[in-house]
Amino acid sequence: MNDSDDEVRTLWHELTGAVTHPAARARCADIVFTLRLANPRDAAEQAARGYLDLVGGSLRMTEQSHALLRAWTLARSVKLVPLVQQVASVMFDTAQDALTRQDDPYVFVYLLDVLTAKQKKNAQPVDPRVDYLLDRALLTYTDTHIVAHVARLVRRRAVGDDSRIRKASEAEVMAYLNDADQATDAIVIRNHLSNAASRARQLNVPELEKVAVSRLQSAPSVDWATIGTEIKIPNALFRSYLRPFERADSWLAALGYWFHTDSPSGTLAVNERTARDVFNQSVFSRLATTVMFGDNDLPKRVLGDDDDALQRELIRIETMNIHLHGIVLADALDLIKTRFGIPSFEDLNVSLVESGVHPDFARPLAKAFILYWVGEFEASAHIAAPKVEAAARALLLELNEPLYRTAVGDKSGQFPGLGVLLDPLTENDFDPDWSRFLATFLLGEGMNVRNLIAHGFMREVGRETAALGLRAFALLALITSGDAVDRDEASVRTALANPHGASPRSWRQRAVNAARAAWIELRR
């Protein structure tokens, strides 16, 4: 309309006084008001009265409600108080009629939303009959979305009236529970019960929250469908990866190669670019609501906006890379065992300490390796996974990062968990490729291995998971220092920026390490 020429604008202005149908009169006058082609107050009143004349006619109730909403906006915009009151009265009657006939519940919701909106100072008070209509609607409508809308309006009107607020909240939660009763599919039942539990918590209805949670925990099992995809990986990829381990002349040299492997999740920049390309090409990922399920088939999280979906696509790509690298990391460890046998715990521990690993980490790391090589994958993972957090904390304490959460009241002081520690590590130049690997492999947004192991939910630990756990622990353990006071902040940041490479050592340290390696080989 803003781009129309003078001839068209003149036509609209002339039509306003010529047309007779209420819809035409309302629209033409509305255009004149919008483009300021005549006195705005007169045009707004003419349009509003045209919209009012549509009520009770042949148009559907939905269209009549839209006309009333526009009339309300126009009358209020030019402060036509008597007309505003008239429109409000017709809106109330229309909403009551819609409720009585149960015709298009959204008509009721939209009109009551306007009638109960917070008014400006000196505005006319809301008709007290509105509260009666809202309470009646809670008992009339059964659609969950409508009940939730009406309950929200009741709570907005009933500030200070705890009894009405509670009844509205209970009605909303019960609507979700009723949906679960009527559903037959297991995953749909769980979704309704999850919504009921979360809304009950948000609305402070603990009794119904307990009911919803109990029913959720005992809901029918979900029949999950697995979609399989075949990916052909060239044998040359595995051969090139394992070649250094085939050529190594000692287990110590082979393990050194293993410690220098790149991030199993891949390069962050490449993964982000791939995720963005996949997401942009997928219409389904933008339209569908994605619900993440956790242990025991319990809903864990609903992905909200595009950023959430894009992040999930990134995690999916990283997880695929991690699974692939878990295979080759495990193959490499198995090759070391096949070629050189299992080194003694003492030799492995001493070699780690001599290379600069703090004894507090060298000992459990050596033990985790030995357990892997004897086939105790679960025990190996149970040692390695929790120690990643301890190593991260040790590195940040070297940098004197303020981590400790002091005691407040009767709450004990404590250090934060790994999910919090990764951010300050990254801020101190920790390689983002490795930060993403630790987050995706260990934390809840990704594979959640750390929590699954810690809380006993991981039913079986395979060799790939155990190898990845060792890689995660070794990554940070190898850049901790046996004597933290010898390193300044710059040295620690250098190690964080290049965690898969060896930390800078003096020539004396290198000579000692070489001699130690020769002595271990001589003992073998």
C-alpha positions as CSV (number, residue, x, y, z in Angstrom):
1,M,0.0,0.0,0.0
2,N,2.8,2.4,0.7
3,D,4.1,2.0,-2.8
4,S,0.7,2.9,-4.4
5,D,0.4,6.0,-6.6
6,D,-1.9,8.9,-6.1
7,E,-4.5,7.6,-8.5
8,V,-4.9,4.4,-6.5
9,R,-5.0,6.3,-3.2
10,T,-7.7,8.6,-4.5
11,L,-9.7,5.5,-5.6
12,W,-9.5,4.0,-2.1
13,H,-10.6,7.3,-0.5
14,E,-13.6,7.6,-2.8
15,L,-14.6,3.9,-2.4
16,T,-14.8,4.5,1.4
17,G,-17.9,6.6,0.9
18,A,-19.4,4.6,-1.9
19,V,-19.3,0.9,-0.9
20,T,-22.1,-0.4,1.3
21,H,-21.1,-4.0,2.5
22,P,-19.7,-3.8,6.1
23,A,-16.6,-5.7,5.0
24,A,-15.9,-3.3,2.2
25,R,-16.6,-0.3,4.3
26,A,-14.3,-1.5,7.0
27,R,-11.4,-2.4,4.7
28,C,-11.5,0.8,2.7
29,A,-11.7,2.9,5.8
30,D,-8.9,0.9,7.4
31,I,-6.7,1.6,4.4
32,V,-7.6,5.3,4.5
33,F,-6.6,5.3,8.2
34,T,-3.4,3.3,7.7
35,L,-2.2,5.6,4.9
36,R,-3.5,8.8,6.6
37,L,-5.5,9.8,3.5
38,A,-8.1,11.6,5.7
39,N,-8.7,12.5,9.3
40,P,-7.3,9.5,11.2
41,R,-9.9,9.6,14.0
42,D,-12.8,9.7,11.5
43,A,-11.3,6.9,9.4
44,A,-10.6,4.7,12.4
45,E,-14.1,5.1,13.7
46,Q,-15.7,4.4,10.3
47,A,-13.5,1.2,10.0
48,A,-14.3,0.1,13.5
49,R,-18.0,0.5,13.0
50,G,-17.8,-1.4,9.7
51,Y,-16.0,-4.3,11.5
52,L,-18.7,-4.2,14.3
53,D,-21.4,-4.5,11.6
54,L,-19.9,-7.8,10.5
55,V,-20.8,-9.5,13.8
56,G,-23.9,-11.6,13.6
57,G,-23.8,-11.8,9.9
58,S,-23.0,-14.7,7.5
59,L,-19.3,-14.8,8.1
60,R,-17.8,-17.6,10.2
61,M,-17.3,-16.8,13.9
62,T,-13.5,-16.9,13.4
63,E,-13.7,-14.1,10.8
64,Q,-16.1,-12.1,13.0
65,S,-13.6,-12.4,16.0
66,H,-10.8,-11.1,13.7
67,A,-13.0,-8.1,12.8
68,L,-13.7,-7.4,16.5
69,L,-10.0,-7.5,17.3
70,R,-9.2,-5.0,14.6
71,A,-12.1,-2.8,15.7
72,W,-10.7,-2.9,19.2
73,T,-7.2,-1.9,18.0
74,L,-8.5,1.0,15.9
75,A,-10.8,2.4,18.5
76,R,-8.1,2.4,21.2
77,S,-5.5,3.8,18.9
78,V,-7.5,7.1,18.5
79,K,-8.9,7.0,22.1
80,L,-12.6,6.6,21.1
81,V,-13.6,5.5,24.7
82,P,-17.3,5.0,24.1
83,L,-16.6,2.9,21.0
84,V,-13.9,0.9,22.9
85,Q,-16.5,0.0,25.5
86,Q,-19.0,-0.9,22.8
87,V,-16.5,-3.2,21.1
88,A,-15.5,-4.8,24.4
89,S,-19.2,-5.6,25.1
90,V,-19.7,-7.2,21.7
91,M,-16.4,-9.2,22.2
92,F,-17.7,-10.5,25.5
93,D,-21.0,-11.6,24.0
94,T,-19.2,-13.2,21.1
95,A,-16.9,-15.1,23.4
96,Q,-19.8,-16.2,25.5
97,D,-21.7,-17.4,22.4
98,A,-18.6,-19.3,21.2
99,L,-18.2,-21.0,24.6
100,T,-21.9,-22.0,24.7
101,R,-21.9,-23.4,21.2
102,Q,-18.3,-24.7,21.6
103,D,-17.6,-23.2,18.2
104,D,-13.9,-22.7,17.4
105,P,-12.4,-22.4,20.9
106,Y,-9.6,-20.1,19.6
107,V,-12.3,-17.4,19.1
108,F,-12.9,-17.6,22.9
109,V,-9.2,-17.6,23.7
110,Y,-8.3,-14.7,21.4
111,L,-11.2,-12.5,22.6
112,L,-10.7,-13.2,26.3
113,D,-6.9,-12.6,25.9
114,V,-7.7,-9.1,24.8
115,L,-10.4,-8.5,27.4
116,T,-8.1,-9.6,30.2
117,A,-4.9,-7.9,29.0
118,K,-3.2,-5.5,31.4
119,Q,-4.8,-2.1,30.9
120,K,-3.1,1.3,30.9
121,K,-3.6,3.8,33.7
122,N,-7.1,5.3,33.8
123,A,-8.4,2.6,31.5
124,Q,-11.9,1.2,32.0
125,P,-12.1,-1.8,34.5
126,V,-12.5,-5.3,33.1
127,D,-16.0,-6.7,33.1
128,P,-16.1,-9.0,36.2
129,R,-18.2,-11.5,34.2
130,V,-15.0,-12.3,32.4
131,D,-13.8,-14.3,35.4
132,Y,-17.0,-16.4,35.3
133,L,-16.5,-17.1,31.6
134,L,-12.8,-18.2,32.2
135,D,-13.8,-20.5,35.1
136,R,-16.6,-22.0,33.0
137,A,-14.2,-22.5,30.0
138,L,-11.8,-24.6,32.2
139,L,-14.7,-27.0,32.8
140,T,-15.9,-26.9,29.2
141,Y,-13.0,-27.3,26.9
142,T,-10.9,-30.5,26.7
143,D,-8.3,-29.7,24.1
144,T,-5.0,-29.4,26.0
145,H,-3.7,-26.3,24.1
146,I,-7.0,-24.5,24.8
147,V,-7.0,-25.5,28.4
148,A,-3.4,-24.2,28.8
149,H,-4.4,-20.9,27.2
150,V,-7.4,-20.5,29.4
151,A,-5.4,-21.4,32.5
152,R,-2.8,-18.8,31.7
153,L,-5.6,-16.2,31.4
154,V,-7.1,-17.2,34.7
155,R,-3.7,-17.0,36.4
156,R,-3.2,-13.5,34.9
157,R,-6.6,-12.4,36.3
158,A,-6.3,-14.1,39.6
159,V,-3.2,-12.5,41.0
160,G,-3.4,-12.9,44.8
161,D,-6.2,-15.5,44.6
162,D,-4.2,-18.7,45.3
163,S,-7.2,-20.9,45.2
164,R,-8.2,-19.9,41.6
165,I,-4.6,-20.0,40.4
166,R,-4.2,-23.6,41.8
167,K,-7.4,-24.8,40.2
168,A,-6.3,-23.4,36.8
169,S,-2.9,-25.0,37.1
170,E,-4.4,-28.3,38.1
171,A,-6.8,-28.2,35.2
172,E,-3.8,-27.6,32.8
173,V,-1.8,-30.5,34.2
174,M,-4.8,-32.8,34.2
175,A,-5.3,-32.0,30.5
176,Y,-1.9,-33.5,29.7
177,L,-2.6,-36.5,31.9
178,N,-5.9,-37.1,30.1
179,D,-4.1,-36.9,26.8
180,A,-1.8,-39.7,28.1
181,D,-4.9,-41.8,29.0
182,Q,-6.3,-41.5,25.5
183,A,-3.0,-42.2,23.7
184,T,-2.1,-45.7,22.6
185,D,1.4,-45.3,21.2
186,A,4.1,-45.7,23.9
187,I,6.2,-42.8,22.9
188,V,3.2,-40.5,22.6
189,I,2.1,-41.6,26.1
190,R,5.5,-40.7,27.5
191,N,5.5,-37.4,25.8
192,H,2.2,-36.4,27.4
193,L,3.3,-37.6,30.8
194,S,6.6,-35.7,30.5
195,N,4.7,-32.5,29.6
196,A,2.4,-33.1,32.6
197,A,5.3,-33.5,34.9
198,S,7.3,-30.5,33.7
199,R,4.2,-28.2,33.7
200,A,3.3,-29.4,37.2
201,R,6.8,-28.5,38.4
202,Q,6.7,-25.1,36.7
203,L,3.2,-24.4,38.1
204,N,4.1,-25.6,41.6
205,V,1.6,-28.5,41.7
206,P,3.8,-31.1,43.5
207,E,1.0,-33.7,44.0
208,L,0.3,-33.9,40.3
209,E,4.0,-33.9,39.5
210,K,4.5,-37.0,41.5
211,V,1.5,-38.7,39.8
212,A,2.9,-37.8,36.3
213,V,6.5,-38.9,37.2
214,S,5.2,-42.2,38.6
215,R,3.2,-42.9,35.5
216,L,6.1,-41.9,33.3
217,Q,8.4,-44.3,35.0
218,S,6.0,-47.2,34.6
219,A,4.7,-46.2,31.1
220,P,4.7,-48.9,28.3
221,S,8.1,-49.6,26.8
222,V,9.0,-47.8,23.6
223,D,9.5,-49.9,20.5
224,W,12.5,-48.1,19.1
225,A,13.3,-48.4,15.4
226,T,16.9,-48.4,14.3
227,I,17.7,-46.9,11.0
228,G,20.9,-48.5,9.6
229,T,23.3,-46.8,7.1
230,E,26.2,-48.5,5.4
231,I,29.4,-46.5,5.1
232,K,32.3,-48.0,3.1
233,I,35.6,-47.1,4.7
234,P,38.6,-47.8,2.6
235,N,41.0,-50.3,4.0
236,A,43.8,-47.9,3.1
237,L,42.5,-45.5,5.9
238,F,43.0,-48.2,8.5
239,R,46.3,-49.2,7.1
240,S,47.7,-45.7,7.0
241,Y,46.5,-45.2,10.6
242,L,48.1,-48.4,11.9
243,R,51.3,-48.1,9.9
244,P,53.3,-46.3,12.7
245,F,52.3,-49.0,15.2
246,E,53.4,-51.7,12.8
247,R,56.8,-50.0,12.3
248,A,57.4,-49.1,16.0
249,D,60.4,-50.9,17.5
250,S,59.0,-50.9,21.1
251,W,55.8,-50.7,23.0
252,L,57.0,-47.3,24.3
253,A,57.4,-45.9,20.8
254,A,54.1,-47.3,19.7
255,L,52.3,-45.8,22.7
256,G,54.0,-42.5,21.9
257,Y,52.4,-42.6,18.5
258,W,49.1,-43.4,20.1
259,F,49.4,-40.4,22.4
260,H,50.0,-38.2,19.3
261,T,46.8,-39.1,17.4
262,D,44.4,-36.3,16.6
263,S,41.1,-35.5,18.1
264,P,38.7,-38.4,17.6
265,S,35.8,-36.0,17.0
266,G,37.6,-34.4,14.1
267,T,38.3,-30.8,13.3
268,L,35.7,-28.4,14.8
269,A,35.8,-25.9,11.9
270,V,35.2,-28.7,9.4
271,N,32.4,-30.3,11.5
272,E,30.7,-27.0,11.9
273,R,30.7,-26.3,8.2
274,T,29.4,-29.8,7.4
275,A,26.7,-29.5,10.1
276,R,25.6,-26.2,8.6
277,D,25.4,-27.6,5.1
278,V,23.4,-30.6,6.2
279,F,21.0,-28.5,8.3
280,N,20.4,-26.0,5.5
281,Q,19.5,-28.8,3.1
282,S,17.1,-30.5,5.5
283,V,13.5,-29.2,5.6
284,F,12.5,-31.9,8.0
285,S,15.0,-30.8,10.6
286,R,13.5,-27.3,10.6
287,L,9.9,-28.4,10.8
288,A,9.9,-31.4,13.1
289,T,10.1,-31.1,16.9
290,T,13.0,-33.3,18.2
291,V,12.7,-34.9,21.6
292,M,15.8,-36.4,23.1
293,F,15.3,-39.5,25.2
294,G,17.7,-40.7,27.9
295,D,18.0,-43.7,30.1
296,N,15.0,-46.0,30.6
297,D,13.2,-44.4,27.6
298,L,12.6,-41.2,29.6
299,P,12.3,-37.9,27.7
300,K,15.4,-35.8,28.3
301,R,15.2,-32.6,26.3
302,V,13.2,-30.9,23.6
303,L,15.2,-29.1,21.0
304,G,13.9,-25.6,20.7
305,D,15.0,-23.3,17.9
306,D,17.3,-23.7,14.9
307,D,20.4,-23.1,17.0
308,D,19.5,-26.2,19.1
309,A,18.9,-28.3,16.0
310,L,22.2,-27.1,14.4
311,Q,24.1,-27.9,17.5
312,R,22.5,-31.3,17.6
313,E,23.6,-31.9,14.0
314,L,27.1,-30.9,14.9
315,I,27.1,-33.4,17.8
316,R,25.7,-36.1,15.5
317,I,28.7,-35.6,13.1
318,E,31.2,-35.5,16.0
319,T,29.7,-38.7,17.4
320,M,30.1,-40.5,14.1
321,N,33.7,-39.5,14.0
322,I,34.2,-40.6,17.5
323,H,32.8,-44.0,16.8
324,L,35.0,-44.4,13.8
325,H,38.2,-43.3,15.7
326,G,37.2,-45.5,18.6
327,I,37.7,-48.5,16.3
328,V,41.1,-47.5,15.1
329,L,42.3,-46.4,18.5
330,A,41.3,-49.8,19.9
331,D,42.9,-51.6,16.9
332,A,46.1,-49.7,17.6
333,L,46.1,-50.7,21.3
334,D,45.4,-54.3,20.3
335,L,48.3,-54.2,17.8
336,I,50.7,-53.0,20.5
337,K,49.7,-55.9,22.7
338,T,50.0,-58.4,19.8
339,R,53.5,-57.2,18.8
340,F,55.1,-56.4,22.2
341,G,52.9,-58.1,24.8
342,I,51.5,-56.3,27.8
343,P,54.1,-54.1,29.5
344,S,54.3,-54.4,33.3
345,F,52.5,-51.9,35.4
346,E,55.7,-50.7,36.9
347,D,57.4,-50.0,33.6
348,L,54.3,-48.2,32.2
349,N,53.9,-46.1,35.4
350,V,57.6,-45.2,35.5
351,S,57.6,-44.2,31.8
352,L,54.6,-41.9,32.3
353,V,56.2,-40.2,35.3
354,E,59.5,-39.8,33.6
355,S,57.7,-38.1,30.7
356,G,56.4,-35.5,33.1
357,V,52.9,-36.9,34.0
358,H,52.0,-36.1,37.6
359,P,52.2,-39.3,39.7
360,D,48.6,-38.9,40.8
361,F,47.6,-39.3,37.2
362,A,50.4,-41.6,35.9
363,R,49.3,-44.5,38.3
364,P,45.6,-44.6,37.3
365,L,46.4,-44.1,33.7
366,A,48.9,-47.0,33.7
367,K,46.3,-49.2,35.5
368,A,43.6,-48.3,33.0
369,F,45.9,-49.3,30.1
370,I,46.7,-52.6,31.8
371,L,43.1,-53.3,32.4
372,Y,42.3,-52.6,28.8
373,W,44.9,-55.0,27.5
374,V,43.7,-57.8,29.7
375,G,40.2,-57.3,28.4
376,E,38.6,-55.6,31.4
377,F,37.1,-52.8,29.4
378,E,34.5,-51.8,31.9
379,A,37.1,-51.5,34.7
380,S,39.4,-49.5,32.5
381,A,36.6,-47.1,31.5
382,H,35.6,-46.7,35.2
383,I,39.1,-45.5,36.1
384,A,39.7,-43.3,33.0
385,A,36.5,-41.4,32.6
386,P,36.2,-39.8,36.1
387,K,39.9,-38.9,36.0
388,V,39.4,-36.6,33.0
389,E,37.6,-34.1,35.3
390,A,40.4,-34.4,37.9
391,A,43.0,-33.6,35.3
392,A,41.1,-30.7,33.9
393,R,40.7,-29.3,37.5
394,A,44.5,-29.7,38.1
395,L,45.4,-27.8,35.0
396,L,43.1,-24.9,35.9
397,L,44.5,-24.8,39.4
398,E,47.9,-24.4,37.9
399,L,46.5,-21.3,36.1
400,N,44.9,-20.3,39.4
401,E,41.5,-20.0,37.8
402,P,38.8,-19.1,40.4
403,L,37.0,-22.4,40.4
404,Y,36.0,-23.3,43.9
405,R,32.4,-22.6,44.9
406,T,32.7,-21.5,48.6
407,A,30.2,-22.7,51.2
408,V,27.1,-20.7,51.5
409,G,24.9,-21.3,54.6
410,D,24.6,-25.0,55.2
411,K,25.7,-25.9,51.7
412,S,29.2,-27.3,51.4
413,G,31.9,-25.8,49.2
414,Q,32.9,-27.7,46.1
415,F,34.6,-27.7,42.7
416,P,32.3,-27.6,39.6
417,G,32.0,-30.5,37.2
418,L,33.7,-31.1,33.9
419,G,30.9,-29.3,32.0
420,V,31.9,-26.1,33.7
421,L,35.6,-26.7,33.6
422,L,35.8,-27.0,29.8
423,D,34.9,-23.3,29.3
424,P,37.8,-21.8,31.3
425,L,40.1,-24.4,29.7
426,T,39.1,-23.1,26.3
427,E,39.5,-19.5,27.4
428,N,43.1,-20.4,28.3
429,D,43.9,-21.6,24.7
430,F,42.8,-25.2,25.0
431,D,42.6,-26.7,21.5
432,P,38.9,-26.4,20.5
433,D,39.0,-29.7,18.6
434,W,39.9,-31.5,21.8
435,S,37.5,-29.5,23.9
436,R,34.7,-30.6,21.6
437,F,35.8,-34.3,21.8
438,L,35.7,-34.2,25.6
439,A,32.3,-32.5,25.7
440,T,30.7,-34.8,23.0
441,F,32.2,-38.0,24.3
442,L,31.8,-37.5,28.0
443,L,29.0,-35.0,28.7
444,G,25.2,-35.1,28.6
445,E,24.7,-33.2,25.3
446,G,26.6,-35.9,23.5
447,M,27.4,-39.5,24.3
448,N,27.3,-38.9,28.0
449,V,29.8,-41.6,28.8
450,R,31.0,-40.0,32.0
451,N,27.6,-39.8,33.6
452,L,26.5,-43.2,32.3
453,I,29.5,-44.8,33.9
454,A,29.3,-42.8,37.1
455,H,25.7,-43.6,37.7
456,G,25.7,-47.3,36.6
457,F,23.6,-46.9,33.4
458,M,26.2,-48.2,30.9
459,R,25.3,-51.8,30.7
460,E,28.2,-52.9,28.6
461,V,31.5,-51.2,27.8
462,G,33.1,-52.2,24.5
463,R,36.7,-52.0,23.6
464,E,36.1,-48.9,21.5
465,T,34.5,-47.0,24.4
466,A,37.3,-48.1,26.7
467,A,39.9,-46.9,24.2
468,L,38.2,-43.6,23.8
469,G,38.1,-43.2,27.6
470,L,41.8,-43.9,27.7
471,R,42.5,-41.3,25.0
472,A,40.4,-38.7,26.8
473,F,42.2,-39.3,30.1
474,A,45.7,-39.5,28.5
475,L,45.1,-36.2,26.7
476,L,45.0,-34.2,29.9
477,A,47.2,-36.4,32.0
478,L,50.1,-36.0,29.6
479,I,50.1,-32.2,29.9
480,T,49.9,-32.1,33.7
481,S,53.1,-31.4,35.4
482,G,54.9,-33.5,38.1
483,D,56.0,-30.2,39.7
484,A,53.5,-27.4,39.0
485,V,55.7,-24.7,40.5
486,D,58.2,-25.1,37.7
487,R,55.7,-24.0,35.1
488,D,54.4,-20.5,34.5
489,E,50.9,-19.7,33.0
490,A,52.4,-19.4,29.5
491,S,53.8,-22.9,29.7
492,V,50.5,-24.4,30.7
493,R,48.6,-22.5,28.0
494,T,51.1,-23.8,25.4
495,A,50.5,-27.3,26.5
496,L,46.7,-26.7,26.3
497,A,47.0,-25.3,22.8
498,N,48.9,-28.4,21.6
499,P,47.6,-31.2,23.9
500,H,48.3,-34.1,21.6
501,G,51.9,-33.1,21.1
502,A,54.6,-33.6,23.7
503,S,55.2,-30.7,26.1
504,P,58.5,-28.9,25.6
505,R,61.2,-30.7,27.6
506,S,64.8,-29.9,28.3
507,W,67.6,-31.8,26.6
508,R,68.4,-33.4,29.9
509,Q,64.9,-34.6,30.3
510,R,64.9,-36.0,26.8
511,A,68.2,-37.9,27.5
512,V,66.8,-39.3,30.7
513,N,63.6,-40.4,28.9
514,A,65.7,-42.1,26.1
515,A,67.9,-43.9,28.7
516,R,64.8,-45.0,30.6
517,A,63.3,-46.4,27.4
518,A,66.4,-48.4,26.6
519,W,66.5,-49.7,30.2
520,I,62.9,-50.9,29.9
521,E,63.6,-52.6,26.6
522,L,66.7,-54.3,28.1
523,R,64.6,-55.7,31.0
524,R,62.1,-57.1,28.5
